[in-house]
Amino acid sequence: MRLYLINPCNPLVNIVKVRENRWNRYRVWKPLSLMVLASLTPPEWEITIVDENFGAPDYPSMPLPDLVGITAFTSQANRAYEVAAYFRRLGVPVVMGGIHATMCLDEVMERVDSVVTREAEGVWLQVLEDARHGCLKRRYDGGLAEISNIPAARHDLLATGYVFGAIQTTRGCPLNCKFCSVTAFNGAHYRMRSIGDVVREFRLIREKRVLVVDDNLVGTRPEHIARAKDLFRAMIQAKLKKEWVAQATINFADDEELLALAARAGCRGVFIGFESPTQKGLRELSKKFNFLKGRDFRASVRRIQRHGILVSGSFIIGLDVDEPGIGKRIAEAASQYGVDNLNALILTPLPGTRLWDEMKAEGRIALDTFPEDWKYYTLTFPVARYKHLSLDGISDEMLSCDRTFYSMPRILRRVWGNLWGRRQPLICLVINLSYRNNFQLSCKAYAAFKRSLGNRHDCVKKL
């Protein structure tokens, strides 16, 4: 039995255009969910994992599979449907899972043979057994998997060429930010894998650099922090010799022991969602955790960096409180905080979020010709009606933000600061140049986006 597990691409996403910008190799992650499902697949199945981020293969030249499994975020849905349609025309059954399949169940069920909702690990063996006997159900409800039973991913199945390996140690997030679907998909309960299992899986990863894909590695409660410290101690003791980056909330900076252990365990970078430079913006997004206790963001960033850890800051443009000039204001705030790189995104109502429910109820979903318009839901295109920013306006704010933050003098100052602080000047330079080089791609993408909407005058006008 032959199984293809496919991670579809979205050609509109600049960061996966590795051939156009070689620095993007540092920003493309392995499809870990497919690697985990591969580890659960019985040996009688011959498995091929296809990651289209490195280019779609010539499917007609490949052997015909007995089953195709596809995962997809919302922005990948269009390409997922194209791939599904191709294999279904050949008589190959297609099962699709992931966050978009869960949140847009009816739409997906019209385009594939079977759908897995929520986390697939608990039902995957049943899916394969039913497929082997030709009796796939239309729907399987995975629910929330027992994370302690999840085996190590099949890190051996993907071709070389990735800078980063990938691993997951926790699932779930209790913060439930308005724009985020993690809580809806993975639940609010913070679930933690066995520390021993995590360390053993780290050893299986051949790449020296690893992305820890947890939505919040250190959690928010004292027991979460304690577990993170125990994990870091175990990694230090195991002498893994891995360098890794992770996502966390700003409370990562509050515990010096935690920071010291993380650095000794190999942490070289942390991605933190600052989201807005104003308290009004944070309240709008339900990001209350960021302004507790009158936090000094610059001091927090400095504490992290003193341990040799780079800080990547994320901000969102398009909030109801955002007015013209917000792009440059965010760039200045990020520079003031001292982050090593900035990832600015456009406020995007994704299915399954409270933001989606609110904007849909208010008639503010502007690009709503589905599934065609899902390709624009990349967090980098304006797809809604924003209170103070037009279509041209919000695109200009994004470009202004990147143009300001990634000017060459500012990049050189950040690299010099890393050199002076004995952090990672070369990595800082590579990341900053990657974002800077993507600026031209972004300009072209926005121009093409506006042209593509040229025949949709009402939509453009309302945007």
C-alpha positions in Angstrom: 0.0 0.0 0.0 1.3 3.4 -1.0 0.5 6.6 1.0 1.3 10.2 0.0 1.1 12.8 2.8 1.1 16.3 1.2 1.7 19.8 2.5 0.4 22.1 -0.2 2.0 25.4 -1.0 0.5 28.9 -1.5 2.4 30.6 -4.3 1.4 34.0 -2.9 3.4 33.5 0.3 6.8 35.2 -0.1 8.6 33.3 2.6 8.3 30.0 0.9 9.8 31.2 -2.4 13.1 29.6 -1.7 14.2 29.8 -5.3 13.5 33.5 -5.6 15.1 34.4 -2.3 17.7 31.9 -0.9 17.5 33.5 2.5 14.0 32.0 2.8 15.5 28.6 3.6 15.8 30.0 7.1 12.0 30.6 7.2 10.6 27.4 5.9 9.5 24.8 8.4 9.0 21.1 8.0 5.3 19.8 8.1 5.6 18.2 11.5 2.0 17.1 11.7 2.5 14.9 8.6 5.7 13.5 10.1 3.9 12.5 13.2 1.1 10.8 11.2 3.8 8.9 9.3 5.2 7.6 12.6 1.7 6.2 13.4 1.4 4.5 10.1 1.8 0.7 10.0 4.8 -0.7 8.1 2.8 -2.2 5.3 2.3 1.3 4.0 5.0 2.8 1.9 5.1 6.5 2.9 6.1 9.6 0.9 5.9 13.0 2.4 5.6 15.9 -0.1 6.3 19.4 1.0 5.4 21.7 -1.8 7.1 24.6 -0.1 10.2 23.4 -2.0 8.3 23.2 -5.2 5.4 21.0 -6.3 6.6 17.7 -7.7 5.6 16.2 -11.1 2.8 14.1 -9.7 2.1 12.3 -13.1 5.6 10.9 -13.0 5.2 9.5 -9.5 3.7 6.0 -8.8 0.0 6.1 -8.2 -0.7 5.9 -4.5 -3.5 4.0 -2.7 -4.3 6.9 -0.4 -3.5 10.6 -0.3 -3.6 12.6 3.0 -3.5 16.4 2.9 -3.1 18.9 5.7 -3.8 22.6 5.2 -4.0 26.0 6.8 -6.7 28.3 5.4 -4.3 30.0 3.1 -3.3 26.6 1.6 -6.9 25.4 1.0 -7.1 26.3 -2.7 -3.9 24.4 -3.6 -5.1 21.5 -1.4 -8.3 21.3 -3.4 -6.3 21.3 -6.7 -4.2 18.4 -5.5 -7.2 16.6 -4.2 -9.0 17.0 -7.5 -6.1 15.6 -9.4 -5.8 12.4 -7.4 -9.6 11.9 -7.2 -9.8 12.1 -11.0 -7.4 9.1 -11.0 -9.6 7.2 -8.6 -7.3 7.7 -5.6 -9.2 8.5 -2.3 -8.2 11.7 -0.6 -8.5 12.4 3.1 -7.9 16.0 4.4 -7.3 17.2 7.9 -5.8 20.2 9.7 -7.2 23.5 10.9 -9.0 24.5 7.8 -10.8 21.2 7.4 -11.9 21.5 11.0 -13.2 25.0 10.8 -14.7 24.8 7.2 -16.0 21.2 7.4 -18.9 21.5 4.9 -16.7 23.2 2.2 -13.9 20.6 2.5 -16.3 17.6 2.5 -17.5 18.7 -1.0 -13.9 18.4 -2.3 -12.4 15.3 -0.7 -13.5 11.7 0.1 -13.0 12.0 3.9 -12.3 14.7 6.5 -10.5 14.4 9.8 -11.4 17.1 12.3 -9.3 18.4 15.2 -6.2 16.4 16.0 -5.8 13.3 13.9 -3.6 11.0 15.9 -6.4 9.3 17.8 -8.2 8.2 14.6 -5.4 7.8 12.1 -5.1 4.0 12.4 -8.8 3.7 11.8 -8.6 5.9 8.7 -5.9 3.7 7.3 -7.7 0.5 8.1 -10.9 1.8 6.5 -9.0 3.0 3.4 -7.3 -0.4 3.1 -10.7 -2.1 3.0 -12.2 0.5 0.7 -14.7 1.8 3.3 -13.5 5.3 4.2 -16.0 7.2 6.3 -16.9 10.7 5.3 -15.8 12.1 8.6 -13.6 11.2 11.5 -13.5 13.3 14.7 -10.1 13.2 16.2 -10.8 15.4 19.2 -7.9 16.3 21.4 -5.2 13.6 21.3 -3.6 12.1 24.4 -0.3 13.9 23.9 1.7 11.5 26.1 0.9 8.7 23.6 2.2 10.6 20.5 5.3 8.9 19.2 8.4 10.7 17.8 7.9 12.1 14.3 9.5 10.4 11.3 12.4 12.8 10.8 14.0 10.5 8.3 11.3 10.9 5.6 11.9 14.4 4.3 14.7 15.3 1.9 17.6 17.4 3.0 17.6 21.1 2.3 15.9 22.3 5.4 17.9 24.6 7.8 15.6 23.7 10.7 14.2 20.5 12.0 11.0 20.6 14.0 9.6 19.2 17.2 6.6 19.8 19.5 6.6 19.5 23.3 3.2 21.0 24.3 -0.2 21.7 22.8 -3.0 24.0 23.7 -3.2 27.7 24.8 -5.3 29.2 27.6 -5.0 32.8 26.3 -7.6 32.6 23.6 -6.6 35.8 21.8 -9.4 37.1 19.5 -7.4 36.7 16.3 -6.0 33.2 17.0 -7.6 29.8 16.3 -5.1 27.7 18.4 -7.5 27.5 21.4 -10.4 26.5 19.1 -8.4 23.8 17.4 -6.0 22.5 20.2 -8.0 23.5 23.2 -7.3 25.8 26.2 -5.8 23.1 28.3 -2.0 23.1 28.3 -0.9 19.6 27.5 2.7 18.5 28.0 4.6 15.6 26.5 6.9 13.5 28.6 10.3 15.2 29.0 12.0 11.9 28.3 10.2 11.5 25.0 11.1 15.0 24.0 14.8 14.5 24.7 14.8 11.2 22.8 13.1 12.8 19.8 15.6 15.6 19.8 18.3 13.0 19.2 16.5 11.8 16.1 16.6 15.2 14.4 19.6 15.4 12.0 19.5 19.2 11.6 21.6 21.1 14.1 19.0 23.9 14.3 15.4 23.0 15.4 12.1 24.9 15.5 10.1 24.1 18.6 6.6 24.5 17.2 4.7 24.9 20.5 2.4 27.9 20.4 3.8 28.8 23.9 6.8 26.7 25.0 6.9 27.9 28.6 3.1 28.4 29.3 1.6 30.9 31.6 1.2 29.2 35.0 3.9 28.4 37.7 3.6 24.6 37.0 4.1 25.3 33.3 7.3 27.3 34.0 8.5 24.6 36.4 8.0 21.9 33.7 9.9 24.1 31.1 12.8 24.4 33.5 12.9 20.6 34.0 12.8 20.1 30.3 15.8 22.5 29.8 17.7 20.7 32.6 17.2 17.4 30.9 18.3 18.8 27.5 21.4 20.2 29.1 22.2 16.9 30.8 21.7 15.0 27.5 24.2 17.2 25.7 22.1 17.4 22.6 24.2 20.0 20.9 21.2 21.5 19.2 20.4 25.1 18.7 16.7 25.9 18.7 14.1 28.7 18.5 10.6 28.7 20.0 7.4 30.8 20.5 6.5 32.2 23.9 4.7 35.0 25.5 6.5 38.0 27.0 6.5 36.3 30.5 9.5 34.3 29.2 11.5 37.3 30.3 10.3 37.3 33.9 12.4 34.4 35.3 16.2 34.7 35.1 16.7 31.0 36.0 14.4 30.1 33.1 16.3 32.2 30.7 19.7 30.9 31.8 18.5 27.3 31.5 17.0 27.9 28.1 20.2 29.4 26.8 22.3 26.5 28.2 19.8 24.1 26.6 20.4 25.6 23.2 17.8 28.3 22.9 19.0 30.9 20.3 15.8 32.7 19.5 12.3 33.3 20.7 9.3 34.6 18.7 7.1 36.9 20.8 3.7 38.4 19.9 3.7 42.1 20.9 0.8 42.6 18.5 0.2 46.3 19.1 2.2 49.3 20.3 -0.8 50.6 22.3 -2.8 49.2 25.3 -6.0 50.0 23.4 -4.8 47.7 20.6 -3.9 45.0 23.1 -7.3 45.2 24.7 -9.0 45.0 21.3 -7.2 41.7 20.6 -7.8 40.4 24.1 -4.0 40.3 24.6 -4.3 41.3 28.2 -1.3 39.2 29.2 1.0 41.7 27.6 0.1 44.7 29.7 -0.2 43.1 33.1 1.9 44.8 35.9 2.8 47.7 33.7 5.4 45.8 31.8 8.5 47.5 30.3 8.9 45.7 26.9 12.4 47.2 26.3 13.6 45.9 29.6 12.0 42.5 29.0 13.7 42.2 25.6 17.0 43.2 27.0 16.8 40.5 29.7 16.2 37.8 27.1 19.0 39.1 24.9 21.5 39.2 27.8 21.4 35.4 27.7 22.4 35.4 24.0 18.8 34.8 22.8 17.5 36.7 19.7 14.0 38.2 20.0 11.7 38.2 17.0 8.7 40.5 17.5 5.3 40.2 15.8 2.8 43.0 15.4 -0.6 43.3 13.7 -1.7 46.2 11.4 -5.4 46.9 10.8 -6.9 47.1 14.3 -9.9 49.3 14.8 -7.6 51.7 16.8 -5.0 51.8 14.0 -4.9 55.0 12.0 -2.7 56.2 9.1 0.9 56.1 10.2 0.5 52.9 12.2 3.1 51.1 10.0 5.9 53.5 10.9 4.7 53.7 14.5 5.1 49.9 14.8 8.5 50.0 13.2 9.6 52.6 15.7 8.1 50.7 18.6 9.9 47.5 17.6 13.1 49.5 17.3 12.5 51.0 20.7 11.9 47.6 22.2 15.2 46.5 20.7 13.9 43.3 18.9 16.3 41.7 16.5 13.7 41.4 13.7 10.1 42.4 13.1 7.3 40.3 11.6 4.4 42.6 10.7 1.1 41.0 9.7 -2.3 42.3 8.6 -5.3 41.7 10.8 -6.9 38.6 9.2 -10.2 37.1 10.3 -9.5 33.3 10.1 -12.3 30.8 10.4 -12.7 29.5 13.9 -11.6 32.7 15.6 -13.7 35.2 17.6 -12.4 37.8 15.2 -14.0 35.9 12.3 -17.3 35.7 14.1 -17.3 39.4 14.9 -16.3 40.6 11.5 -18.7 38.2 9.7 -21.6 39.4 11.9 -20.7 43.0 11.1 -20.4 42.4 7.3 -16.7 43.2 7.3 -15.4 40.1 5.5 -14.5 41.8 2.2 -12.9 39.0 0.3 -15.6 36.3 0.7 -15.7 34.5 -2.6 -14.8 31.1 -1.2 -13.0 29.0 -1.7 -11.2 31.1 -4.3 -10.4 33.9 -1.9 -8.8 31.7 0.8 -5.4 32.1 -1.0 -5.3 35.7 0.2 -5.7 34.7 3.9 -2.0 34.6 4.4 -1.9 37.3 7.1 -0.2 39.5 4.5 -3.1 40.7 2.4 -6.0 42.9 3.4 -9.1 40.7 3.3 -11.5 42.7 5.5 -12.9 46.1 5.9 -10.8 48.1 8.3 -12.0 51.0 10.3 -9.5 53.7 9.4 -7.4 52.1 6.6 -8.4 51.5 3.0 -7.1 48.8 0.7 -4.3 51.0 -0.6 -3.8 52.5 2.9 -3.2 49.2 4.7 -0.9 47.9 2.0 1.1 51.1 2.2 1.3 50.9 6.0 2.8 47.4 5.7 5.4 48.5 3.2 6.2 51.6 5.3 6.7 49.4 8.4 9.1 47.1 6.6 10.9 49.9 4.7 11.5 51.7 8.0 12.5 48.8 10.2 14.6 47.0 7.5 16.5 50.1 6.2 20.2 49.2 5.8 21.4 51.6 8.5 19.0 50.0 11.1 20.0 46.5 10.0 23.7 47.4 10.5 22.9 48.9 13.9 21.1 45.7 15.0 24.0 43.5 13.7 26.5 45.7 15.5 24.5 45.4 18.7 24.5 41.7 18.4 28.3 41.7 17.8 28.9 44.0 20.8 26.6 41.9 23.0 28.2 38.7 21.9 25.0 37.2 20.7 24.5 36.0 17.1 25.4 38.7 14.6 25.6 36.4 11.6 22.2 34.9 12.2 20.7 38.4 12.9 22.2 39.6 9.6 20.8 36.6 7.6 17.3 37.0 9.1 17.2 40.8 8.5 18.4 40.4 4.9 15.8 37.8 4.3 13.0 40.2 5.3 14.7 43.1 3.4 15.0 41.0 0.2 11.3 40.0 0.5 10.3 43.7 0.5 10.5 43.8 -3.4 8.5 40.6 -3.5 5.9 42.2 -1.3 5.7 45.2 -3.5 5.0 43.0 -6.5 2.6 40.9 -4.6 0.5 43.9 -3.5 0.5 45.2 -7.1 -0.7 41.8 -8.4 -3.3 41.6 -5.6 -4.8 45.0 -6.6 -4.8 44.0 -10.3 -6.6 40.7 -9.4 -9.3 42.7 -7.7 -9.7 45.1 -10.7 -12.9 43.4 -11.9 -14.4 43.4 -8.4 -15.1 47.1 -8.1 -17.5 46.9 -5.3 -15.1 44.9 -3.1 -12.2 47.2 -3.9 -14.3 50.3 -3.2 -15.5 49.0 0.1 -12.0 48.0 1.1 
